[in-house]
């Protein structure tokens, strides 16, 4: 599993952070709209709300039989602040680790004469790799895993959502020694 891939706890914390932020911003939100925004089931939003009320993070006010307004309590504000701080800390740690590991990969590429690298997987890690590659003389290109990799000297896995699956798919298309990976993705190279 990838180091930064959403674990269940991190996913729940992200949902709760979004939920508490939305309630702070708009106490008259609808559960259905919030569920759609987060891409989760309406019943799950209801569970998160009940849990937040039980923990003392939210207070409920019933406007009508079919309409409820939620208010953030001081404890809820404090918890939301802690969640934001935790998220920022994880993000900064990921960025630092990714930058250092990308620098090492690109240094090795320079030493071995690899100048044209395909990044497979878009997102934060691919963006970090592009930034690190600037000024190294190495050209990087973000590609989909179904792309033609023939023109590239190496393939660098930058997919954080399914790094193992991407690695396994790419390894069916190119020689294994041409595939570059980072330790932070926890890819098992012998998994085939």
C-alpha positions in Angstrom: 0.0 0.0 0.0 1.3 3.5 -0.8 2.5 5.6 2.1 0.3 8.5 1.2 -2.5 6.5 -0.2 -5.7 7.2 1.8 -5.9 4.9 4.7 -9.4 4.4 6.2 -8.5 6.7 9.1 -7.1 9.5 6.8 -10.2 9.2 4.6 -12.5 9.5 7.6 -10.5 12.4 8.9 -10.7 14.1 5.5 -14.5 13.6 5.3 -14.9 14.9 8.9 -12.7 17.9 8.1 -14.8 18.7 5.1 -18.1 18.1 7.0 -17.1 20.4 9.9 -15.8 23.1 7.5 -19.1 23.0 5.5 -21.2 23.2 8.7 -19.1 26.2 9.9 -19.6 27.9 6.5 -23.2 26.9 5.9 -25.2 25.5 8.8 -28.2 25.0 6.5 -26.5 22.6 4.1 -28.3 19.5 2.9 -27.0 16.1 3.6 -27.7 15.0 0.1 -25.6 17.8 -1.4 -22.7 17.1 1.0 -22.8 13.4 0.2 -22.6 14.3 -3.5 -19.7 16.6 -3.0 -17.8 14.0 -1.0 -18.8 11.1 -3.3 -20.1 9.0 -0.4 -23.5 7.6 0.5 -26.2 9.7 2.1 -26.4 7.2 5.0 -22.7 7.5 5.6 -23.0 11.3 5.9 -25.8 10.7 8.4 -23.5 8.4 10.5 -20.7 11.1 10.5 -23.2 13.7 11.7 -24.5 11.5 14.5 -20.9 10.6 15.5 -20.0 14.3 15.5 -23.1 15.1 17.7 -22.2 12.3 20.1 -18.6 13.5 20.4 -19.9 17.0 21.2 -18.5 18.6 18.0 -21.9 19.6 16.7 -25.2 20.9 18.1 -28.5 20.3 16.4 -31.4 22.7 16.0 -34.6 21.5 14.4 -36.2 24.2 12.3 -39.1 22.1 11.0 -40.0 18.4 11.0 -38.0 17.9 7.8 -35.3 20.5 8.3 -32.3 20.4 10.8 -29.6 23.0 11.3 -26.2 22.0 12.7 -23.8 24.3 14.6 -20.2 23.8 15.3 -19.3 23.7 19.1 -16.1 25.1 20.5 -14.9 21.4 20.8 -15.8 21.0 17.1 -13.8 24.0 16.1 -10.8 22.7 18.1 -11.1 19.2 16.5 -11.4 20.7 13.0 -8.2 22.7 13.7 -6.3 19.6 14.8 -7.5 17.7 11.6 -6.3 20.5 9.4 -2.9 20.6 11.2 -2.6 16.8 10.8 -3.4 17.0 7.1 -0.9 19.7 6.5 1.8 17.8 8.4 1.2 14.6 6.4 1.2 16.7 3.2 4.5 18.4 4.0 6.1 15.1 5.0 5.0 13.5 1.7 6.3 16.5 -0.3 9.7 16.3 1.5 10.0 12.5 1.1 8.9 12.6 -2.5 11.3 15.5 -3.4 14.3 13.7 -1.8 13.5 10.4 -3.4 12.9 12.0 -6.9 16.2 13.8 -6.6 18.0 10.5 -6.0 16.2 8.8 -9.0 17.0 11.7 -11.3 20.7 11.8 -10.1 20.9 8.1 -11.0 19.3 8.8 -14.4 21.9 11.4 -15.1 24.7 9.1 -14.1 23.4 6.3 -16.4 22.5 8.7 -19.3 18.8 8.4 -19.1 17.4 11.7 -20.5 13.8 11.0 -21.6 11.6 9.7 -18.8 7.9 8.9 -18.9 6.0 9.6 -15.7 3.1 7.2 -15.4 0.4 8.6 -13.1 -0.8 12.2 -12.8 -1.3 14.1 -9.6 0.9 15.5 -6.8 3.8 13.0 -7.2 4.0 13.6 -10.9 4.0 17.4 -10.3 6.8 17.0 -7.7 8.8 14.9 -10.1 8.4 17.5 -12.8 9.7 20.2 -10.5 12.6 18.2 -9.4 13.5 17.3 -13.0 13.8 21.0 -13.9 17.4 22.0 -14.5 18.7 18.4 -14.5 18.8 18.0 -18.3 16.2 15.3 -18.0 13.0 15.6 -20.0 9.9 14.2 -18.3 6.5 13.5 -19.9 3.3 12.6 -18.0 1.7 9.6 -19.8 -1.2 7.3 -19.2 -0.3 3.7 -18.4 -1.7 2.5 -21.8 0.7 4.8 -23.7 3.5 3.7 -26.0 6.7 3.7 -24.0 9.1 2.8 -26.8 10.5 6.4 -27.2 11.4 6.7 -23.5 14.6 5.7 -21.8 12.8 4.8 -18.5 9.3 4.7 -17.0 8.9 6.4 -13.6 5.8 5.2 -11.7 4.1 8.3 -10.1 0.6 6.9 -9.5 -0.2 7.2 -5.8 -3.7 5.8 -6.0 -2.7 2.3 -7.4 1.1 2.2 -7.6 1.3 -1.6 -7.5 -1.3 -2.1 -10.1 0.3 0.5 -12.4 3.7 -1.1 -11.9 2.3 -4.5 -12.8 0.6 -3.2 -15.9 3.6 -1.3 -17.1 5.9 -4.2 -16.5 3.9 -6.2 -19.0 4.8 -3.6 -21.6 8.4 -2.8 -20.9 11.5 -4.5 -19.5 11.6 -4.4 -15.7 15.0 -2.7 -15.5 13.5 0.4 -17.3 10.9 0.9 -14.6 11.8 3.5 -11.9 9.9 3.5 -8.5 10.1 5.3 -5.2 10.3 3.7 -1.8 7.4 5.8 -0.5 5.1 4.0 -2.9 5.9 0.6 -1.4 5.9 -1.2 -4.7 6.8 -4.8 -4.6 8.9 -5.4 -7.7 8.8 -9.2 -7.5 4.9 -9.3 -7.2 4.4 -10.6 -10.7 
